[in-house]
Amino acid sequence: MRALALLSLLLLLFPSFSLAAREKGKPTAAGAAQSSAASTREVLGDFEKILDLWRDGSYEELYRRTSGGKESEETLARKLSDAPRRPACCWEKMQEAEVSLKGERKAVVRARLGFEGSIPGTQFLTKSIKMQKEGDVWTISQSDLLSLADYSKKRRMYRYLPAQQK
């Protein structure tokens, strides 16, 4: 009688054990949220690192964090160093950042970015930047980087006209 009760108890508990074992391999909603939060932090951290490398003039390492471009390392370094603006320091560098993950290897960072340049003070620009994961780091496209630098082949020509008397 005792063995029969034990056997029926095991049969009742066995399906819940097998269900727990099957569910153990599947990602849960909490696990996906943690993974998403970790990916978001990773994207923001790598984007901030790109801005820091650019500001510090570490163009060799910055070049390794760029993707999809025809510029050589030397040309990109020259363009960024000659560009009219560069990232601001500290808290002004990036504010109100949001990350939209577009899969495992693509993301879009939308942030209010601060830049220093030819105009005294900090210029702010809200922009969306596409990031792509290559290997274990997130990279930025060379065209997006040059766009942030406000670099263009055409230099602005300002014509100063004397004040006209009436």
MARMISE-125972 format. One record per residue (C-alpha): chain; x, y, z. Coordinates in Angstrom, 2 decimals. Layout:
N
{zado:A&east:X&north:Y&up:Z}
...
***
This chain:
166
{zado:A&east:0.00&north:0.00&up:0.00}
{zado:A&east:2.81&north:2.35&up:0.91}
{zado:A&east:4.65&north:1.59&up:-2.36}
{zado:A&east:1.48&north:2.30&up:-4.35}
{zado:A&east:1.07&north:5.71&up:-2.65}
{zado:A&east:4.70&north:6.54&up:-3.31}
{zado:A&east:4.37&north:5.50&up:-6.96}
{zado:A&east:1.23&north:7.60&up:-7.48}
{zado:A&east:2.95&north:10.59&up:-5.84}
{zado:A&east:5.92&north:10.22&up:-8.18}
{zado:A&east:3.62&north:10.02&up:-11.21}
{zado:A&east:1.91&north:13.23&up:-10.14}
{zado:A&east:5.20&north:15.06&up:-9.64}
{zado:A&east:7.01&north:13.68&up:-12.71}
{zado:A&east:5.23&north:15.83&up:-15.34}
{zado:A&east:6.12&north:19.01&up:-13.44}
{zado:A&east:9.78&north:17.92&up:-13.23}
{zado:A&east:9.92&north:17.23&up:-16.97}
{zado:A&east:8.18&north:20.54&up:-17.74}
{zado:A&east:10.71&north:22.42&up:-15.60}
{zado:A&east:13.56&north:20.62&up:-17.36}
{zado:A&east:12.15&north:21.52&up:-20.80}
{zado:A&east:11.61&north:25.17&up:-19.84}
{zado:A&east:15.13&north:25.47&up:-18.42}
{zado:A&east:16.66&north:25.65&up:-21.90}
{zado:A&east:14.25&north:28.31&up:-23.19}
{zado:A&east:14.90&north:32.01&up:-22.65}
{zado:A&east:12.42&north:33.64&up:-20.31}
{zado:A&east:10.97&north:37.12&up:-20.58}
{zado:A&east:13.10&north:38.24&up:-17.63}
{zado:A&east:16.22&north:36.75&up:-19.24}
{zado:A&east:15.46&north:38.48&up:-22.55}
{zado:A&east:14.96&north:41.79&up:-20.74}
{zado:A&east:18.30&north:41.37&up:-18.94}
{zado:A&east:19.99&north:40.53&up:-22.23}
{zado:A&east:18.39&north:43.57&up:-23.88}
{zado:A&east:19.49&north:45.86&up:-21.03}
{zado:A&east:23.03&north:44.47&up:-21.23}
{zado:A&east:23.10&north:45.01&up:-25.01}
{zado:A&east:21.80&north:48.55&up:-24.59}
{zado:A&east:24.54&north:49.33&up:-22.06}
{zado:A&east:27.12&north:47.75&up:-24.37}
{zado:A&east:25.99&north:49.85&up:-27.36}
{zado:A&east:26.02&north:53.08&up:-25.33}
{zado:A&east:29.40&north:52.22&up:-23.81}
{zado:A&east:30.97&north:51.57&up:-27.22}
{zado:A&east:29.43&north:54.73&up:-28.70}
{zado:A&east:30.76&north:56.78&up:-25.80}
{zado:A&east:34.19&north:55.15&up:-26.30}
{zado:A&east:34.09&north:56.19&up:-29.98}
{zado:A&east:33.38&north:59.80&up:-28.97}
{zado:A&east:36.20&north:59.71&up:-26.38}
{zado:A&east:38.70&north:58.31&up:-28.89}
{zado:A&east:37.76&north:61.02&up:-31.36}
{zado:A&east:38.08&north:63.77&up:-28.75}
{zado:A&east:41.46&north:62.46&up:-27.54}
{zado:A&east:42.80&north:62.20&up:-31.10}
{zado:A&east:43.32&north:58.41&up:-30.91}
{zado:A&east:42.52&north:58.02&up:-34.59}
{zado:A&east:44.24&north:54.64&up:-35.03}
{zado:A&east:42.00&north:52.94&up:-32.47}
{zado:A&east:39.00&north:54.97&up:-33.66}
{zado:A&east:39.56&north:53.69&up:-37.21}
{zado:A&east:39.22&north:50.12&up:-35.91}
{zado:A&east:35.79&north:51.06&up:-34.53}
{zado:A&east:34.51&north:52.32&up:-37.88}
{zado:A&east:32.88&north:50.29&up:-40.61}
{zado:A&east:31.85&north:50.65&up:-44.20}
{zado:A&east:33.95&north:53.35&up:-45.71}
{zado:A&east:36.44&north:53.96&up:-48.42}
{zado:A&east:38.69&north:56.23&up:-46.40}
{zado:A&east:42.10&north:55.03&up:-45.32}
{zado:A&east:43.14&north:55.40&up:-41.70}
{zado:A&east:45.35&north:58.40&up:-42.51}
{zado:A&east:42.66&north:60.16&up:-44.57}
{zado:A&east:40.01&north:59.64&up:-41.91}
{zado:A&east:42.39&north:60.93&up:-39.22}
{zado:A&east:43.20&north:64.03&up:-41.28}
{zado:A&east:39.53&north:64.75&up:-41.98}
{zado:A&east:38.52&north:64.38&up:-38.34}
{zado:A&east:41.39&north:66.53&up:-37.10}
{zado:A&east:40.56&north:69.25&up:-39.69}
{zado:A&east:36.81&north:69.06&up:-39.09}
{zado:A&east:34.97&north:72.09&up:-37.74}
{zado:A&east:33.74&north:70.29&up:-34.63}
{zado:A&east:34.64&north:67.53&up:-32.21}
{zado:A&east:32.84&north:66.00&up:-29.21}
{zado:A&east:32.53&north:68.06&up:-26.06}
{zado:A&east:33.87&north:66.84&up:-22.76}
{zado:A&east:32.22&north:65.15&up:-19.84}
{zado:A&east:28.47&north:65.45&up:-19.29}
{zado:A&east:27.99&north:67.64&up:-22.38}
{zado:A&east:29.22&north:64.86&up:-24.68}
{zado:A&east:26.05&north:62.76&up:-24.71}
{zado:A&east:22.66&north:63.34&up:-23.10}
{zado:A&east:19.19&north:61.79&up:-23.30}
{zado:A&east:20.53&north:58.69&up:-25.04}
{zado:A&east:18.14&north:55.98&up:-26.23}
{zado:A&east:19.03&north:52.73&up:-27.96}
{zado:A&east:16.81&north:50.82&up:-30.37}
{zado:A&east:18.10&north:47.31&up:-30.98}
{zado:A&east:17.43&north:46.17&up:-34.56}
{zado:A&east:18.55&north:42.59&up:-34.04}
{zado:A&east:21.66&north:41.06&up:-32.52}
{zado:A&east:24.12&north:42.98&up:-34.70}
{zado:A&east:22.41&north:46.33&up:-35.46}
{zado:A&east:21.28&north:49.18&up:-33.26}
{zado:A&east:20.37&north:52.85&up:-33.51}
{zado:A&east:21.49&north:55.35&up:-30.88}
{zado:A&east:19.47&north:58.56&up:-30.62}
{zado:A&east:21.07&north:61.14&up:-28.38}
{zado:A&east:21.62&north:64.81&up:-27.80}
{zado:A&east:25.31&north:65.26&up:-28.58}
{zado:A&east:27.49&north:68.19&up:-27.57}
{zado:A&east:30.22&north:69.50&up:-29.86}
{zado:A&east:32.97&north:72.08&up:-29.59}
{zado:A&east:34.25&north:73.83&up:-32.64}
{zado:A&east:34.87&north:77.08&up:-34.33}
{zado:A&east:31.94&north:78.70&up:-32.51}
{zado:A&east:32.71&north:79.40&up:-28.83}
{zado:A&east:30.72&north:77.28&up:-26.41}
{zado:A&east:29.03&north:73.95&up:-26.89}
{zado:A&east:26.80&north:73.25&up:-29.85}
{zado:A&east:24.12&north:70.60&up:-29.29}
{zado:A&east:22.72&north:68.32&up:-31.95}
{zado:A&east:20.09&north:65.60&up:-31.57}
{zado:A&east:20.81&north:62.82&up:-34.01}
{zado:A&east:20.23&north:59.13&up:-34.68}
{zado:A&east:23.36&north:57.10&up:-35.35}
{zado:A&east:23.40&north:53.57&up:-36.74}
{zado:A&east:25.73&north:51.15&up:-34.99}
{zado:A&east:26.80&north:47.71&up:-36.18}
{zado:A&east:28.41&north:44.93&up:-34.18}
{zado:A&east:31.61&north:43.57&up:-35.69}
{zado:A&east:33.20&north:40.86&up:-33.61}
{zado:A&east:32.72&north:41.88&up:-30.01}
{zado:A&east:32.59&north:45.69&up:-30.46}
{zado:A&east:29.99&north:48.05&up:-31.81}
{zado:A&east:31.18&north:50.20&up:-34.72}
{zado:A&east:29.99&north:53.37&up:-36.41}
{zado:A&east:30.01&north:53.99&up:-40.15}
{zado:A&east:32.63&north:56.39&up:-41.46}
{zado:A&east:29.95&north:58.49&up:-43.17}
{zado:A&east:28.04&north:58.94&up:-39.88}
{zado:A&east:31.27&north:59.89&up:-38.11}
{zado:A&east:32.16&north:62.48&up:-40.77}
{zado:A&east:28.58&north:63.76&up:-40.64}
{zado:A&east:28.91&north:64.31&up:-36.90}
{zado:A&east:32.19&north:66.13&up:-37.49}
{zado:A&east:30.37&north:68.41&up:-39.98}
{zado:A&east:33.08&north:67.61&up:-42.48}
{zado:A&east:32.37&north:68.20&up:-46.13}
{zado:A&east:34.53&north:68.70&up:-49.18}
{zado:A&east:32.87&north:72.01&up:-49.85}
{zado:A&east:34.14&north:74.63&up:-47.46}
{zado:A&east:31.72&north:77.36&up:-46.59}
{zado:A&east:32.61&north:80.71&up:-48.04}
{zado:A&east:31.49&north:83.72&up:-46.07}
{zado:A&east:31.35&north:87.01&up:-47.85}
{zado:A&east:31.52&north:90.05&up:-45.65}
{zado:A&east:29.77&north:93.00&up:-47.20}
{zado:A&east:30.23&north:96.49&up:-45.85}
{zado:A&east:27.16&north:98.06&up:-44.30}
{zado:A&east:25.13&north:99.91&up:-46.88}
{zado:A&east:24.21&north:103.48&up:-46.10}
{zado:A&east:20.75&north:104.64&up:-47.05}
***
